[in-house]
Amino acid sequence: MSASGPLAGITVLDFSELLPGPFFTQNLAEMGARVIKIERPPGGDNARRMGPGGFEAVNRGKLSLLVDLKDEAQRARVRELVAQADVLVESYRPGVMTRLGLDYASLREGFPRLVYVSLSGYGQEGPWAHLPGHDINYLAAAGALAVSGEPSGPPTQNFGLPVADLCGSMYALSSTLAALLQRDRTGRGQHLDVALADCVLHWMNPRLGAYRADGASSLERQRAATQVKPAYGSFRCRDAQYLSIAALEDHFWARLCKVLDMGDFAGEAYRTLGARKKQAQAINDRIARQLAERDSTEAFETLARNDLPVAPVVAPAELAALPQFARRGLINGTDLLSLVRFPVPLAGVDPAALGDAPGLDNVRQQQL
């Protein structure tokens, strides 16, 4: 927590568990907010047991209080904390906070400046509002999972990050900051109903627009358009390392043809992206054969020198040593799997203020 960061003076009362809510409030903490995490006794956030490393990563620098919300006296003390808070975050299923008397309707009259954030899978209303779920369920519901697979194969969750969870966290972050800014003008807070499935659905807009414009009404065509692009993909080099290439634009394609032997594909017939799309797999196969004969370092340097979109496929254990990220000061520690600071430099924020989560003691937990 920074005393001079952009969110200095903002207090956040965080009832959320697992990943989406804690990652959201971790971002608030990294920008200078004071975050008080409310955990249920005896064990607290389930993530402490399910994934302690992940728990540490998204709860650094927070003060954790063990609170039995079913106890009337402890709930009364929580209301005293609400009086000091600017933001309240909860990720229970709809109705839980209402039964505890800690829902927005019960709090808004006494605390009109409170920005109240409900982060859930499907939102506070709708036929699925009470349905439990995890990342893959929200991706499935929003159409993202359906287009994540080979054109003729089953839907596949082939991205190595919890996309829906992190997507919802970022919408919660941006809408909360907007609500705080609006409060400065109006003097009033509001209730933000953030649904992970809704957030992924909003991310589908670029895909929906492209499918509509291209007349891609079938799932097979939609998957093909999404997954198979010419001169776009990861390619294995002779030394078993991979390079990512993304020469989509016509001018990048022309440069690629000067660096790699693309045979007939270098001709005038394939000058435009529209023409290349029809032979996307064959073009990628040709690139794969070319790179299979080159070492990754030499190939990367050649492609980069010719101003082509290229990057090595970096493994997690290699991130801390990558010169690009080291130069930008993104890594908070020296270990191979050190955590990453808030990625945007902000005035008054010390990138290393919350440390690298050396252990669970970094999340200070005490009884209310």
Secondary structure as the mmCIF struct_conf table of DSSP 4:
data_model
#
loop_
_struct_conf.conf_type_id
_struct_conf.id
_struct_conf.beg_label_comp_id
_struct_conf.beg_label_asym_id
_struct_conf.beg_label_seq_id
_struct_conf.end_label_comp_id
_struct_conf.end_label_asym_id
_struct_conf.end_label_seq_id
BEND BEND1 ALA A 3 GLY A 5
TURN_TY1_P TURN_TY1_P1 PRO A 6 GLY A 9
STRN STRN1 THR A 11 ASP A 14
TURN_TY1_P TURN_TY1_P2 LEU A 18 LEU A 19
HELX_RH_AL_P HELX_RH_AL_P1 PRO A 20 GLU A 30
TURN_TY1_P TURN_TY1_P3 MET A 31 GLY A 32
STRN STRN2 ARG A 34 GLU A 39
TURN_TY1_P TURN_TY1_P4 PRO A 41 GLY A 43
BEND BEND2 ASP A 45 ASP A 45
TURN_TY1_P TURN_TY1_P5 ASN A 46 ASN A 46
HELX_RH_AL_P HELX_RH_AL_P2 ALA A 47 MET A 50
HELX_RH_AL_P HELX_RH_AL_P3 PRO A 52 ALA A 57
TURN_TY1_P TURN_TY1_P6 VAL A 58 VAL A 58
BEND BEND3 ASN A 59 ASN A 59
TURN_TY1_P TURN_TY1_P7 ARG A 60 GLY A 61
STRN STRN3 LEU A 63 LEU A 66
TURN_TY1_P TURN_TY1_P8 LEU A 69 LYS A 70
BEND BEND4 ASP A 71 ASP A 71
HELX_RH_AL_P HELX_RH_AL_P4 GLU A 72 GLN A 84
BEND BEND5 ASP A 86 ASP A 86
STRN STRN4 VAL A 87 GLU A 90
BEND BEND6 TYR A 92 TYR A 92
HELX_LH_PP_P HELX_LH_PP_P1 ARG A 93 ARG A 93
TURN_TY1_P TURN_TY1_P9 PRO A 94 GLY A 95
HELX_RH_AL_P HELX_RH_AL_P5 VAL A 96 ARG A 99
TURN_TY1_P TURN_TY1_P10 LEU A 100 GLY A 101
BEND BEND7 ASP A 103 ASP A 103
HELX_RH_AL_P HELX_RH_AL_P6 TYR A 104 LEU A 107
TURN_TY1_P TURN_TY1_P11 ARG A 108 GLY A 110
TURN_TY1_P TURN_TY1_P12 PRO A 112 ARG A 113
STRN STRN5 VAL A 115 SER A 120
BEND BEND8 GLY A 121 TYR A 122
BEND BEND9 GLN A 124 GLY A 126
TURN_TY1_P TURN_TY1_P13 PRO A 127 HIS A 130
HELX_RH_AL_P HELX_RH_AL_P7 ASP A 135 ALA A 141
TURN_TY1_P TURN_TY1_P14 ALA A 142 VAL A 147
BEND BEND10 SER A 148 GLY A 149
TURN_TY1_P TURN_TY1_P15 PRO A 151 SER A 152
BEND BEND11 GLY A 153 GLY A 153
BEND BEND12 GLY A 160 LEU A 161
HELX_RH_AL_P HELX_RH_AL_P8 VAL A 163 THR A 186
BEND BEND13 GLY A 187 GLY A 187
STRN STRN6 HIS A 191 ALA A 195
HELX_RH_AL_P HELX_RH_AL_P9 LEU A 196 TRP A 203
TURN_TY1_P TURN_TY1_P16 MET A 204 MET A 204
HELX_RH_AL_P HELX_RH_AL_P10 ASN A 205 ASP A 214
TURN_TY1_P TURN_TY1_P17 GLY A 215 GLY A 215
BEND BEND14 SER A 218 SER A 218
HELX_RH_AL_P HELX_RH_AL_P11 LEU A 219 GLN A 227
STRN STRN7 LYS A 229 LYS A 229
TURN_TY1_P TURN_TY1_P18 PRO A 230 ALA A 231
STRN STRN8 TYR A 232 ARG A 236
TURN_TY1_P TURN_TY1_P19 ARG A 238 ASP A 239
BEND BEND15 ALA A 240 ALA A 240
STRN STRN9 TYR A 242 ALA A 246
BEND BEND16 GLU A 249 GLU A 249
HELX_RH_AL_P HELX_RH_AL_P12 ASP A 250 VAL A 259
BEND BEND17 LEU A 260 LEU A 260
HELX_RH_3T_P HELX_RH_3T_P1 GLY A 263 ALA A 266
BEND BEND18 GLY A 267 GLY A 267
HELX_RH_3T_P HELX_RH_3T_P2 GLU A 268 TYR A 270
BEND BEND19 ARG A 271 THR A 272
HELX_RH_AL_P HELX_RH_AL_P13 LEU A 273 LYS A 277
TURN_TY1_P TURN_TY1_P20 LYS A 278 GLN A 279
HELX_RH_AL_P HELX_RH_AL_P14 ALA A 280 LEU A 291
TURN_TY1_P TURN_TY1_P21 ALA A 292 GLU A 293
BEND BEND20 ARG A 294 ARG A 294
HELX_RH_AL_P HELX_RH_AL_P15 SER A 296 ARG A 305
TURN_TY1_P TURN_TY1_P22 ASN A 306 ASP A 307
STRN STRN10 VAL A 310 PRO A 312
HELX_RH_3T_P HELX_RH_3T_P3 PRO A 316 ALA A 321
HELX_RH_AL_P HELX_RH_AL_P16 PRO A 323 ARG A 327
TURN_TY1_P TURN_TY1_P23 ARG A 328 GLY A 329
STRN STRN11 ILE A 331 ILE A 331
BEND BEND21 GLY A 333 ASP A 335
TURN_TY1_P TURN_TY1_P24 LEU A 336 LEU A 337
STRN STRN12 VAL A 340 VAL A 340
BEND BEND22 PRO A 343 VAL A 344
TURN_TY1_P TURN_TY1_P25 ALA A 347 GLY A 348
TURN_TY1_P TURN_TY1_P26 PRO A 351 ASP A 356
BEND BEND23 GLY A 359 GLY A 359
HELX_RH_3T_P HELX_RH_3T_P4 LEU A 360 ASN A 362
BEND BEND24 VAL A 363 VAL A 363
STRN STRN13 ARG A 364 GLN A 367
#
